[in-house]
């Protein structure tokens, strides 16, 4: 049996900027799903579109300007046949962090909205942190990791733009980083190297996401 994300089922539901609306949604829906977050221009939208269907996430011409949380619903497919009904999952496209040109007011609004998301998302939402494989562990990435330590969220670290690393030596250096990352960041459970542009490594990432969703759904059903 093969289970995948049913890409044609991904459907935009909400674009939320109001913290109170966000909290109400999370507390009412108690979602099982996955959230994407990373620095601006790290390829977050391209990765979402690769995994959840073309044009799911729209790329912004001005990085760092998107201040809302975009929420989508989606289903899985088994052996190529789409599911429907109660087995619904949620995709959260979070604003990018680390973009210096936004105003102080926008930064404050982002921090409030995002903090409320991490506080109320619950233990059934996977945090998928995208970084640039060419420039991992930038200051803003490390700050975000330290911030997540305040919560009990399972995290996948995804290093994107692997196709931009032309030398095998550069790719080998990424592999050598993994033990230290697992040691220093206990919330990081899996690490993936991908190229959203070429598709390299995205099948393994999709498999990891699906396994997470099915496990959480099973646990939730037994409560």
Z-matrix of the N, CA and C atoms (Angstrom, degrees):
N
C 1 1.465
C 2 1.521 1 110.05
N 3 1.322 2 116.53 1 129.62
C 4 1.456 3 121.93 2 179.22
C 5 1.525 4 109.78 3 -114.09
N 6 1.323 5 115.70 4 125.09
C 7 1.466 6 121.08 5 179.87
C 8 1.522 7 108.78 6 -114.48
N 9 1.317 8 116.05 7 128.65
C 10 1.457 9 122.03 8 179.70
C 11 1.525 10 110.58 9 -133.50
N 12 1.318 11 115.94 10 170.65
C 13 1.454 12 120.88 11 170.05
C 14 1.526 13 108.24 12 -74.07
N 15 1.321 14 116.03 13 128.10
C 16 1.468 15 119.45 14 177.57
C 17 1.528 16 107.77 15 -83.60
N 18 1.319 17 115.23 16 97.98
C 19 1.467 18 120.91 17 -170.25
C 20 1.524 19 113.25 18 -62.88
N 21 1.308 20 117.16 19 -33.47
C 22 1.462 21 119.89 20 -178.00
C 23 1.530 22 112.20 21 -71.27
N 24 1.335 23 116.78 22 -12.93
C 25 1.469 24 119.85 23 -176.50
C 26 1.523 25 112.77 24 -88.44
N 27 1.341 26 117.88 25 -11.94
C 28 1.453 27 120.12 26 -175.76
C 29 1.519 28 110.39 27 -65.15
N 30 1.336 29 115.64 28 124.42
C 31 1.461 30 120.98 29 -172.36
C 32 1.525 31 109.71 30 -135.18
N 33 1.326 32 116.68 31 125.48
C 34 1.463 33 120.67 32 178.13
C 35 1.526 34 110.37 33 -67.51
N 36 1.345 35 116.45 34 133.57
C 37 1.460 36 120.66 35 -179.56
C 38 1.519 37 113.24 36 -117.85
N 39 1.325 38 117.78 37 -47.33
C 40 1.461 39 119.37 38 -174.67
C 41 1.535 40 110.99 39 -143.01
N 42 1.322 41 115.30 40 148.06
C 43 1.452 42 122.39 41 166.70
C 44 1.515 43 106.82 42 -122.14
N 45 1.318 44 117.33 43 107.66
C 46 1.467 45 121.03 44 -168.52
C 47 1.520 46 111.59 45 -111.16
N 48 1.330 47 114.95 46 130.01
C 49 1.467 48 121.56 47 173.01
C 50 1.525 49 111.13 48 -120.06
N 51 1.319 50 117.15 49 -14.18
C 52 1.463 51 122.32 50 -177.97
C 53 1.528 52 109.76 51 -89.87
N 54 1.342 53 118.90 52 116.60
C 55 1.474 54 120.92 53 -179.45
C 56 1.520 55 113.54 54 -56.04
N 57 1.327 56 117.45 55 -37.33
C 58 1.461 57 120.00 56 -179.09
C 59 1.525 58 111.57 57 -66.33
N 60 1.334 59 116.13 58 -39.47
C 61 1.461 60 120.20 59 176.44
C 62 1.523 61 111.03 60 -64.79
N 63 1.327 62 115.53 61 -39.18
C 64 1.462 63 120.29 62 178.88
C 65 1.521 64 111.03 63 -63.89
N 66 1.318 65 116.96 64 -47.31
C 67 1.469 66 120.98 65 -179.53
C 68 1.526 67 110.52 66 -60.90
N 69 1.336 68 116.62 67 -42.51
C 70 1.467 69 120.58 68 179.50
C 71 1.532 70 110.86 69 -61.21
N 72 1.327 71 116.55 70 -43.23
C 73 1.465 72 120.11 71 179.12
C 74 1.530 73 110.69 72 -61.98
N 75 1.322 74 117.43 73 -48.62
C 76 1.462 75 121.04 74 -175.89
C 77 1.524 76 111.55 75 -65.91
N 78 1.310 77 117.28 76 -39.22
C 79 1.461 78 120.27 77 -179.43
C 80 1.519 79 111.97 78 -73.06
N 81 1.318 80 117.08 79 -32.07
C 82 1.465 81 121.18 80 -178.93
C 83 1.529 82 111.20 81 -80.55
N 84 1.322 83 116.50 82 -46.15
C 85 1.469 84 121.37 83 -173.96
C 86 1.520 85 112.45 84 -80.13
N 87 1.357 86 117.06 85 -31.14
C 88 1.474 87 121.16 86 -174.19
C 89 1.536 88 109.99 87 46.32
N 90 1.313 89 116.74 88 63.29
C 91 1.472 90 120.75 89 -168.16
C 92 1.522 91 114.62 90 -70.73
N 93 1.328 92 114.40 91 147.54
C 94 1.458 93 122.67 92 163.00
C 95 1.523 94 105.89 93 -105.39
N 96 1.314 95 116.69 94 122.01
C 97 1.453 96 116.95 95 -175.43
C 98 1.514 97 113.30 96 -177.18
N 99 1.317 98 114.28 97 -157.39
C 100 1.454 99 121.04 98 -173.90
C 101 1.515 100 108.98 99 -142.57
N 102 1.330 101 116.38 100 139.80
C 103 1.456 102 120.61 101 177.02
C 104 1.525 103 109.36 102 -117.47
N 105 1.334 104 116.34 103 144.86
C 106 1.459 105 122.87 104 178.57
C 107 1.519 106 108.88 105 -113.31
N 108 1.332 107 115.27 106 127.43
C 109 1.453 108 119.36 107 177.59
C 110 1.521 109 109.54 108 -146.65
N 111 1.321 110 115.29 109 144.19
C 112 1.456 111 120.53 110 179.24
C 113 1.515 112 110.11 111 -175.78
N 114 1.312 113 115.98 112 175.94
C 115 1.455 114 120.12 113 177.63
C 116 1.532 115 110.32 114 -63.06
N 117 1.318 116 115.59 115 153.63
C 118 1.456 117 120.31 116 175.44
C 119 1.530 118 109.44 117 -59.38
N 120 1.330 119 115.33 118 139.93
C 121 1.469 120 122.92 119 178.40
C 122 1.520 121 113.81 120 71.96
N 123 1.327 122 118.47 121 19.70
C 124 1.459 123 120.42 122 -179.98
C 125 1.531 124 111.58 123 -88.12
N 126 1.332 125 116.63 124 -6.39
C 127 1.460 126 120.39 125 -179.70
C 128 1.508 127 113.61 126 97.29
N 129 1.317 128 116.57 127 24.86
C 130 1.466 129 120.30 128 -177.60
C 131 1.531 130 111.80 129 -63.49
N 132 1.327 131 116.12 130 -47.89
C 133 1.460 132 119.56 131 -179.09
C 134 1.526 133 111.73 132 -63.46
N 135 1.318 134 116.58 133 -39.85
C 136 1.466 135 120.45 134 179.46
C 137 1.528 136 111.01 135 -64.12
N 138 1.329 137 116.16 136 -38.43
C 139 1.469 138 120.06 137 178.83
C 140 1.516 139 110.86 138 -67.32
N 141 1.328 140 117.03 139 -43.40
C 142 1.466 141 120.75 140 177.52
C 143 1.524 142 110.37 141 -60.15
N 144 1.332 143 116.53 142 -44.60
C 145 1.467 144 119.83 143 -179.05
C 146 1.528 145 111.75 144 -65.11
N 147 1.313 146 117.03 145 -34.80
C 148 1.462 147 120.93 146 177.96
C 149 1.530 148 110.76 147 -66.33
N 150 1.320 149 117.20 148 -39.84
C 151 1.465 150 121.71 149 -174.72
C 152 1.529 151 113.56 150 -86.52
N 153 1.339 152 116.38 151 -34.61
C 154 1.464 153 119.96 152 -169.93
C 155 1.528 154 113.79 153 -114.40
N 156 1.312 155 117.22 154 2.57
C 157 1.451 156 119.94 155 177.19
C 158 1.517 157 112.34 156 117.53
N 159 1.292 158 115.63 157 142.04
C 160 1.463 159 122.24 158 -177.42
C 161 1.519 160 111.74 159 -56.34
N 162 1.329 161 115.66 160 135.00
C 163 1.463 162 123.54 161 177.17
C 164 1.530 163 114.12 162 67.85
N 165 1.333 164 117.02 163 20.08
C 166 1.466 165 119.29 164 173.86
C 167 1.518 166 109.85 165 -63.82
N 168 1.327 167 116.48 166 -51.84
C 169 1.457 168 122.01 167 179.31
C 170 1.520 169 109.03 168 -106.39
N 171 1.312 170 116.77 169 134.12
C 172 1.449 171 121.22 170 179.42
C 173 1.516 172 109.82 171 -93.36
N 174 1.315 173 115.78 172 133.03
C 175 1.461 174 119.78 173 178.73
C 176 1.515 175 109.74 174 -82.46
N 177 1.318 176 115.38 175 143.40
C 178 1.462 177 121.36 176 -178.88
C 179 1.523 178 109.98 177 -95.14
N 180 1.331 179 116.19 178 139.78
C 181 1.461 180 120.69 179 177.01
C 182 1.531 181 111.25 180 -73.03
N 183 1.325 182 116.01 181 -19.37
C 184 1.465 183 121.03 182 179.62
C 185 1.511 184 108.75 183 -119.24
N 186 1.339 185 118.65 184 93.55
C 187 1.465 186 121.54 185 -177.32
C 188 1.519 187 111.93 186 -55.47
N 189 1.348 188 114.98 187 139.56
C 190 1.447 189 119.88 188 176.67
C 191 1.513 190 114.10 189 89.77
N 192 1.337 191 117.89 190 -2.27
C 193 1.455 192 120.44 191 -176.44
C 194 1.528 193 113.03 192 -90.43
N 195 1.314 194 117.74 193 -20.34
C 196 1.456 195 120.39 194 -179.74
C 197 1.523 196 109.51 195 -74.46
N 198 1.302 197 116.47 196 116.82
C 199 1.462 198 121.22 197 -175.68
C 200 1.521 199 113.06 198 -112.09
N 201 1.314 200 118.60 199 4.23
C 202 1.453 201 119.69 200 -177.59
C 203 1.523 202 110.92 201 -106.65
N 204 1.315 203 114.67 202 160.72
C 205 1.462 204 121.29 203 172.80
C 206 1.519 205 107.64 204 -96.51
N 207 1.324 206 116.42 205 118.05
C 208 1.459 207 121.14 206 178.57
C 209 1.522 208 109.27 207 -93.21
N 210 1.317 209 115.98 208 129.38
C 211 1.464 210 122.07 209 -174.59
C 212 1.522 211 109.57 210 -118.00
N 213 1.328 212 115.30 211 129.43
C 214 1.461 213 122.70 212 179.65
C 215 1.530 214 108.62 213 -124.07
N 216 1.317 215 115.64 214 152.52
C 217 1.459 216 120.49 215 169.60
C 218 1.528 217 108.02 216 -107.84
N 219 1.337 218 115.18 217 150.99
C 220 1.468 219 118.51 218 177.88
C 221 1.519 220 109.20 219 -154.57
N 222 1.323 221 116.09 220 166.75
C 223 1.459 222 123.33 221 179.71
C 224 1.524 223 109.00 222 -126.85
N 225 1.307 224 115.57 223 171.51
C 226 1.456 225 121.64 224 175.88
C 227 1.525 226 109.36 225 -103.27
N 228 1.323 227 115.83 226 167.86
C 229 1.450 228 121.02 227 173.52
C 230 1.519 229 108.83 228 -129.04
N 231 1.322 230 116.30 229 144.04
C 232 1.459 231 122.40 230 -179.95
C 233 1.511 232 108.83 231 -115.04
N 234 1.342 233 115.03 232 120.57
C 235 1.464 234 121.27 233 -177.67
C 236 1.530 235 111.41 234 50.99
N 237 1.333 236 115.04 235 40.89
C 238 1.460 237 120.55 236 176.97
C 239 1.510 238 115.80 237 83.35
N 240 1.337 239 117.44 238 -3.91
C 241 1.467 240 120.72 239 -178.31
C 242 1.533 241 109.27 240 -103.11
N 243 1.328 242 117.69 241 122.16
C 244 1.467 243 120.60 242 -176.10
C 245 1.516 244 112.77 243 -68.52
N 246 1.325 245 114.21 244 144.25
C 247 1.454 246 120.73 245 173.72
C 248 1.520 247 108.98 246 -97.08
N 249 1.291 248 116.65 247 164.46
C 250 1.454 249 121.86 248 175.59
C 251 1.521 250 107.88 249 -153.62
N 252 1.293 251 117.27 250 -171.01
C 253 1.454 252 119.90 251 177.94
C 254 1.506 253 112.16 252 88.06
N 255 1.324 254 117.22 253 -132.58
C 256 1.453 255 121.88 254 -171.76
C 257 1.522 256 113.57 255 -82.69
N 258 1.316 257 119.40 256 -14.70
C 259 1.477 258 121.63 257 -177.34
C 260 1.523 259 110.19 258 -82.52
N 261 1.319 260 115.66 259 61.36
C 262 1.460 261 122.00 260 -178.34
C 263 1.522 262 109.42 261 -99.43
N 264 1.332 263 114.76 262 139.69
C 265 1.460 264 121.11 263 177.66
C 266 1.526 265 109.12 264 -123.60
N 267 1.344 266 114.62 265 167.31
C 268 1.459 267 120.01 266 -174.38
C 269 1.530 268 111.32 267 -123.70
N 270 1.318 269 115.08 268 140.49
C 271 1.457 270 123.26 269 175.78
C 272 1.523 271 108.57 270 -115.50
N 273 1.332 272 116.06 271 127.61
C 274 1.463 273 121.64 272 179.13
C 275 1.530 274 108.89 273 -113.99
N 276 1.315 275 115.97 274 118.45
C 277 1.459 276 122.32 275 176.69
C 278 1.528 277 106.72 276 -99.92
N 279 1.332 278 116.49 277 104.31
C 280 1.456 279 121.35 278 -173.77
C 281 1.524 280 111.38 279 -92.00
N 282 1.326 281 117.60 280 150.83
C 283 1.477 282 120.19 281 178.46
C 284 1.521 283 111.51 282 -60.27
N 285 1.322 284 116.13 283 148.05
C 286 1.459 285 120.50 284 177.77
C 287 1.514 286 111.92 285 -70.43
N 288 1.311 287 115.84 286 150.34
C 289 1.463 288 119.95 287 178.09
C 290 1.530 289 109.99 288 -110.31
N 291 1.323 290 115.66 289 167.74
C 292 1.458 291 120.92 290 173.00
C 293 1.507 292 115.47 291 80.62
N 294 1.339 293 117.68 292 19.36
C 295 1.461 294 118.88 293 177.98
C 296 1.520 295 109.22 294 -100.08
N 297 1.326 296 116.48 295 114.20
C 298 1.464 297 121.48 296 -167.46
C 299 1.520 298 114.29 297 -76.53
N 300 1.328 299 118.85 298 -18.84
C 301 1.455 300 119.89 299 -170.54
C 302 1.520 301 114.34 300 -83.10
N 303 1.327 302 118.34 301 -6.09
C 304 1.459 303 119.59 302 179.62
C 305 1.520 304 110.02 303 -75.87
N 306 1.325 305 115.45 304 157.36
C 307 1.456 306 120.21 305 -177.58
C 308 1.516 307 111.29 306 -72.06
N 309 1.323 308 114.99 307 163.27
C 310 1.465 309 120.30 308 178.51
C 311 1.529 310 110.57 309 -62.56
N 312 1.334 311 116.30 310 -37.55
C 313 1.463 312 120.42 311 178.65
C 314 1.522 313 110.58 312 -61.56
N 315 1.341 314 116.99 313 -43.84
C 316 1.462 315 120.48 314 179.15
C 317 1.524 316 111.01 315 -65.47
N 318 1.331 317 117.24 316 -38.20
C 319 1.460 318 120.64 317 177.46
C 320 1.520 319 111.16 318 -62.01
N 321 1.330 320 116.62 319 -43.35
C 322 1.460 321 120.89 320 -179.72
C 323 1.523 322 110.89 321 -64.67
N 324 1.331 323 116.49 322 -42.50
C 325 1.466 324 120.31 323 178.85
C 326 1.523 325 110.69 324 -63.94
N 327 1.340 326 116.57 325 -40.40
C 328 1.471 327 120.87 326 178.14
C 329 1.515 328 110.47 327 -62.06
N 330 1.325 329 116.92 328 -45.79
C 331 1.458 330 121.15 329 -177.16
C 332 1.522 331 111.62 330 -62.99
N 333 1.331 332 116.56 331 -40.30
C 334 1.466 333 120.45 332 178.82
C 335 1.523 334 110.92 333 -64.94
N 336 1.336 335 116.38 334 -48.57
C 337 1.463 336 121.07 335 -178.18
C 338 1.520 337 111.05 336 -63.21
N 339 1.335 338 116.59 337 -45.81
C 340 1.445 339 120.08 338 -177.38
C 341 1.517 340 112.05 339 -68.57
N 342 1.328 341 116.57 340 -38.93
C 343 1.458 342 119.31 341 178.71
C 344 1.529 343 110.14 342 -61.32
N 345 1.312 344 116.72 343 -43.60
C 346 1.456 345 120.28 344 178.66
C 347 1.529 346 110.85 345 -62.96
N 348 1.330 347 116.74 346 -35.46
C 349 1.465 348 119.36 347 177.68
C 350 1.524 349 110.69 348 -63.06
N 351 1.318 350 117.38 349 -49.31
C 352 1.462 351 120.53 350 -177.14
C 353 1.524 352 112.10 351 -67.95
N 354 1.316 353 117.23 352 -30.43
C 355 1.455 354 120.93 353 178.28
C 356 1.521 355 111.02 354 -70.08
N 357 1.338 356 117.19 355 -41.42
C 358 1.463 357 121.15 356 -169.04
C 359 1.531 358 114.49 357 -107.62
N 360 1.333 359 118.29 358 -1.57
C 361 1.475 360 119.62 359 -176.32
C 362 1.522 361 112.84 360 -63.76
N 363 1.328 362 116.73 361 -30.22
C 364 1.464 363 119.39 362 -179.73
C 365 1.517 364 112.04 363 88.08
N 366 1.302 365 115.75 364 172.24
C 367 1.466 366 121.05 365 -173.65
C 368 1.526 367 113.13 366 -84.77
N 369 1.324 368 117.57 367 0.15
C 370 1.464 369 120.68 368 -178.77
C 371 1.523 370 113.40 369 -102.91
N 372 1.339 371 116.46 370 13.71
C 373 1.463 372 120.32 371 177.13
C 374 1.525 373 108.14 372 -114.78
N 375 1.309 374 115.90 373 117.57
C 376 1.457 375 122.34 374 179.07
C 377 1.521 376 110.08 375 -76.72
N 378 1.338 377 116.67 376 134.87
C 379 1.457 378 121.30 377 175.61
C 380 1.528 379 108.47 378 -96.57
N 381 1.319 380 116.02 379 113.54
C 382 1.454 381 120.37 380 -179.80
C 383 1.526 382 108.00 381 -105.74
N 384 1.324 383 115.41 382 108.02
C 385 1.465 384 122.00 383 -175.52
C 386 1.526 385 109.95 384 -97.60
N 387 1.330 386 115.49 385 114.08
C 388 1.465 387 120.97 386 178.64
C 389 1.522 388 110.67 387 -90.87
N 390 1.334 389 114.51 388 137.92
C 391 1.453 390 121.21 389 172.73
C 392 1.532 391 108.70 390 -134.28
N 393 1.311 392 115.34 391 164.14
C 394 1.461 393 122.21 392 177.94
C 395 1.527 394 108.23 393 -85.03
N 396 1.328 395 116.45 394 121.18
C 397 1.468 396 120.67 395 -177.90
C 398 1.524 397 112.25 396 -59.61
N 399 1.320 398 117.02 397 -25.84
C 400 1.461 399 120.72 398 179.66
C 401 1.520 400 112.28 399 -78.07
N 402 1.337 401 115.64 400 -26.51
C 403 1.470 402 120.53 401 -176.24
C 404 1.526 403 109.63 402 -138.94
N 405 1.335 404 118.15 403 64.94
C 406 1.465 405 119.83 404 -179.14
C 407 1.528 406 111.63 405 -75.13
N 408 1.324 407 113.98 406 161.85
C 409 1.469 408 120.88 407 174.58
C 410 1.528 409 113.19 408 55.61
N 411 1.342 410 114.88 409 45.73
C 412 1.454 411 119.17 410 170.86
C 413 1.534 412 109.22 411 -68.78
N 414 1.311 413 116.45 412 166.29
C 415 1.463 414 120.60 413 -176.08
C 416 1.525 415 111.56 414 -54.46
N 417 1.323 416 116.88 415 -44.87
C 418 1.470 417 119.79 416 -179.17
C 419 1.526 418 111.12 417 -67.31
N 420 1.349 419 118.34 418 -32.38
C 421 1.468 420 121.44 419 176.67
C 422 1.526 421 110.39 420 -65.33
N 423 1.312 422 116.82 421 -44.79
C 424 1.462 423 121.36 422 179.97
C 425 1.525 424 111.15 423 -66.03
N 426 1.326 425 116.05 424 -37.75
C 427 1.461 426 119.63 425 177.70
C 428 1.520 427 110.51 426 -64.31
N 429 1.334 428 116.36 427 -39.96
C 430 1.458 429 120.00 428 178.90
C 431 1.526 430 110.85 429 -65.89
N 432 1.321 431 117.52 430 -42.28
C 433 1.464 432 120.86 431 178.23
C 434 1.524 433 110.96 432 -60.50
N 435 1.326 434 116.66 433 -43.60
C 436 1.459 435 120.62 434 178.70
C 437 1.529 436 110.74 435 -63.50
N 438 1.324 437 116.05 436 -37.64
C 439 1.459 438 120.41 437 178.56
C 440 1.527 439 110.88 438 -64.42
N 441 1.330 440 117.22 439 -41.65
C 442 1.468 441 120.98 440 -178.24
C 443 1.531 442 112.63 441 -65.78
N 444 1.332 443 116.55 442 -18.88
C 445 1.461 444 119.58 443 178.41
C 446 1.525 445 111.57 444 -62.45
N 447 1.329 446 117.02 445 -18.68
C 448 1.459 447 121.26 446 179.42
C 449 1.520 448 112.57 447 -75.10
N 450 1.337 449 116.18 448 -8.47
C 451 1.460 450 120.73 449 -176.08
C 452 1.527 451 109.54 450 -126.35
N 453 1.317 452 115.14 451 171.11
C 454 1.461 453 120.27 452 -177.92
C 455 1.529 454 109.50 453 -111.28
N 456 1.329 455 115.73 454 56.82
C 457 1.462 456 120.28 455 -177.54
C 458 1.526 457 110.49 456 -103.84
N 459 1.315 458 114.99 457 130.67
C 460 1.467 459 119.18 458 173.74
C 461 1.524 460 108.81 459 -71.43
N 462 1.345 461 116.32 460 137.14
C 463 1.452 462 121.33 461 -173.78
C 464 1.528 463 111.24 462 -128.43
N 465 1.322 464 115.98 463 138.72
C 466 1.457 465 122.50 464 167.27
C 467 1.526 466 106.84 465 -106.72
N 468 1.308 467 117.75 466 131.96
C 469 1.457 468 122.46 467 173.68
C 470 1.525 469 108.15 468 -97.01
N 471 1.326 470 116.61 469 124.31
C 472 1.461 471 121.76 470 -178.15
C 473 1.525 472 108.68 471 -120.40
N 474 1.317 473 116.22 472 117.05
C 475 1.458 474 121.86 473 177.72
C 476 1.520 475 108.49 474 -97.25
N 477 1.322 476 115.26 475 108.61
C 478 1.460 477 122.60 476 -173.86
C 479 1.540 478 110.83 477 -94.54
N 480 1.320 479 115.31 478 171.14
C 481 1.470 480 124.06 479 178.69
C 482 1.532 481 111.40 480 68.32
N 483 1.342 482 115.16 481 35.64
C 484 1.463 483 120.33 482 178.50
C 485 1.526 484 111.06 483 -61.13
N 486 1.337 485 116.37 484 -29.65
C 487 1.464 486 120.14 485 -179.27
C 488 1.526 487 112.72 486 -65.65
N 489 1.332 488 116.22 487 -18.19
C 490 1.465 489 120.07 488 179.44
C 491 1.531 490 112.04 489 -79.47
N 492 1.330 491 116.70 490 -13.13
C 493 1.461 492 120.76 491 177.20
C 494 1.522 493 107.97 492 -90.40
N 495 1.287 494 117.11 493 104.15
C 496 1.464 495 121.61 494 -172.73
C 497 1.532 496 112.67 495 -85.35
N 498 1.324 497 116.96 496 -23.95
C 499 1.454 498 120.38 497 -175.46
C 500 1.533 499 110.83 498 -98.27
N 501 1.325 500 115.67 499 137.78
C 502 1.459 501 121.02 500 178.88
C 503 1.520 502 110.67 501 -61.61
N 504 1.323 503 117.32 502 -32.15
C 505 1.460 504 122.06 503 179.34
C 506 1.524 505 110.82 504 -61.05
N 507 1.319 506 116.90 505 -39.75
C 508 1.462 507 121.10 506 179.44
C 509 1.520 508 111.27 507 -65.95
N 510 1.314 509 116.92 508 -39.65
C 511 1.456 510 121.09 509 178.82
C 512 1.532 511 110.80 510 -69.52
N 513 1.315 512 116.61 511 -36.91
C 514 1.464 513 120.42 512 178.37
C 515 1.523 514 110.84 513 -64.81
N 516 1.313 515 117.02 514 -34.08
C 517 1.461 516 120.61 515 178.82
C 518 1.523 517 111.26 516 -65.13
N 519 1.326 518 116.97 517 -34.04
C 520 1.467 519 120.21 518 176.64
C 521 1.522 520 110.80 519 -63.84
N 522 1.337 521 116.49 520 -43.57
C 523 1.463 522 120.76 521 179.16
C 524 1.533 523 110.80 522 -60.29
N 525 1.319 524 116.38 523 -37.93
C 526 1.465 525 120.63 524 -178.71
C 527 1.518 526 112.26 525 -68.03
N 528 1.341 527 116.86 526 -20.81
C 529 1.459 528 121.36 527 -179.61
C 530 1.524 529 112.98 528 -74.30
N 531 1.318 530 117.06 529 -23.52
C 532 1.466 531 121.47 530 -169.40
C 533 1.531 532 114.16 531 -57.95
N 534 1.349 533 120.02 532 -48.63
C 535 1.475 534 118.77 533 -179.07
C 536 1.530 535 113.21 534 -58.69
N 537 1.322 536 116.95 535 -38.78
C 538 1.455 537 120.77 536 -179.29
C 539 1.526 538 111.21 537 -69.21
N 540 1.322 539 116.57 538 -37.95
C 541 1.465 540 120.40 539 178.05
C 542 1.523 541 110.31 540 -63.85
N 543 1.338 542 117.23 541 -46.72
C 544 1.461 543 120.66 542 178.94
C 545 1.532 544 111.31 543 -61.24
N 546 1.317 545 116.21 544 -35.79
C 547 1.462 546 120.95 545 -178.65
C 548 1.529 547 111.65 546 -69.98
N 549 1.332 548 116.23 547 -43.14
C 550 1.454 549 121.07 548 -174.65
C 551 1.523 550 113.11 549 -84.09
N 552 1.322 551 117.82 550 -23.55
C 553 1.464 552 120.89 551 -175.42
C 554 1.527 553 109.00 552 -128.79
N 555 1.309 554 115.87 553 91.50
C 556 1.463 555 121.93 554 -173.92
C 557 1.523 556 112.48 555 -64.84
N 558 1.329 557 118.09 556 -24.60
C 559 1.466 558 120.24 557 -178.82
C 560 1.525 559 112.12 558 -73.80
N 561 1.344 560 117.09 559 -19.65
C 562 1.467 561 120.50 560 179.53
C 563 1.526 562 109.02 561 -77.99
N 564 1.320 563 116.08 562 111.97
C 565 1.464 564 121.59 563 -176.24
C 566 1.529 565 112.73 564 -97.16
N 567 1.327 566 116.79 565 -29.53
C 568 1.457 567 120.53 566 -179.86
C 569 1.525 568 109.28 567 -143.73
N 570 1.339 569 115.32 568 150.84
C 571 1.469 570 121.79 569 178.71
C 572 1.528 571 108.06 570 -128.50
N 573 1.330 572 115.29 571 132.62
C 574 1.461 573 120.48 572 -179.38
C 575 1.524 574 109.73 573 -126.69
N 576 1.337 575 115.63 574 144.31
C 577 1.459 576 122.53 575 173.20
C 578 1.523 577 107.21 576 -112.25
N 579 1.328 578 116.64 577 120.76
C 580 1.463 579 119.04 578 -174.09
C 581 1.532 580 111.91 579 -138.80
N 582 1.306 581 114.83 580 168.02
C 583 1.457 582 122.57 581 165.55
C 584 1.524 583 106.71 582 -130.11
N 585 1.328 584 116.12 583 109.36
C 586 1.458 585 119.28 584 178.17
C 587 1.521 586 110.63 585 -64.73
N 588 1.308 587 116.61 586 -29.21
C 589 1.463 588 121.25 587 -177.83
C 590 1.523 589 111.65 588 -70.02
N 591 1.339 590 116.96 589 -47.05
C 592 1.469 591 120.09 590 -177.55
C 593 1.524 592 112.88 591 -93.57
N 594 1.323 593 116.70 592 -18.29
C 595 1.462 594 120.78 593 -177.26
C 596 1.515 595 113.84 594 92.61
N 597 1.323 596 117.25 595 -4.93
C 598 1.466 597 120.64 596 -178.41
C 599 1.531 598 110.79 597 -60.17
N 600 1.322 599 116.31 598 127.31
C 601 1.451 600 121.98 599 176.30
C 602 1.517 601 115.13 600 81.11
N 603 1.325 602 118.04 601 -7.95
C 604 1.467 603 119.31 602 -175.45
C 605 1.534 604 112.62 603 -74.44
N 606 1.342 605 117.01 604 -25.11
C 607 1.464 606 118.95 605 176.90
C 608 1.525 607 110.50 606 -66.02
N 609 1.328 608 117.02 607 -40.95
C 610 1.466 609 120.30 608 177.26
C 611 1.526 610 111.14 609 -64.84
N 612 1.330 611 116.19 610 -39.78
C 613 1.460 612 119.78 611 177.95
C 614 1.525 613 110.88 612 -64.31
N 615 1.315 614 116.87 613 -43.50
C 616 1.465 615 120.09 614 178.38
C 617 1.529 616 110.76 615 -61.19
N 618 1.314 617 116.47 616 -40.10
C 619 1.461 618 120.16 617 178.50
C 620 1.527 619 110.92 618 -61.93
N 621 1.337 620 115.95 619 -41.78
C 622 1.460 621 119.83 620 178.45
C 623 1.513 622 112.19 621 -64.18
N 624 1.328 623 116.97 622 -40.23
C 625 1.465 624 121.47 623 178.48
C 626 1.518 625 110.88 624 -64.26
N 627 1.328 626 116.69 625 -46.03
C 628 1.467 627 120.90 626 -178.99
C 629 1.526 628 110.72 627 -62.27
N 630 1.319 629 117.25 628 -43.18
C 631 1.468 630 120.43 629 178.95
C 632 1.528 631 110.67 630 -61.70
N 633 1.309 632 116.74 631 -39.42
C 634 1.466 633 120.55 632 177.35
C 635 1.529 634 110.59 633 -62.53
N 636 1.327 635 117.28 634 -47.80
C 637 1.461 636 121.46 635 -178.00
C 638 1.522 637 111.82 636 -62.16
N 639 1.327 638 116.65 637 -44.68
C 640 1.462 639 120.12 638 -178.97
C 641 1.520 640 111.38 639 -65.10
N 642 1.335 641 116.92 640 -38.89
C 643 1.458 642 120.35 641 178.12
C 644 1.512 643 110.95 642 -64.47
N 645 1.325 644 117.24 643 -45.73
C 646 1.462 645 120.95 644 -179.92
C 647 1.528 646 111.36 645 -65.41
N 648 1.320 647 116.39 646 -37.44
C 649 1.452 648 119.81 647 178.22
C 650 1.526 649 110.88 648 -64.71
N 651 1.328 650 116.54 649 -40.95
C 652 1.463 651 121.03 650 179.11
C 653 1.528 652 111.14 651 -65.11
N 654 1.313 653 116.06 652 -44.13
C 655 1.472 654 120.07 653 178.68
C 656 1.524 655 110.39 654 -62.82
N 657 1.333 656 116.03 655 -43.97
C 658 1.461 657 121.32 656 -178.56
C 659 1.517 658 111.24 657 -63.26
N 660 1.342 659 116.90 658 -37.98
C 661 1.463 660 121.46 659 -179.23
C 662 1.520 661 112.32 660 -68.47
N 663 1.333 662 116.73 661 -25.72
C 664 1.460 663 120.52 662 -178.23
C 665 1.526 664 113.85 663 -89.92
N 666 1.326 665 116.01 664 -4.75
C 667 1.484 666 119.22 665 -179.83
C 668 1.522 667 111.47 666 -77.37
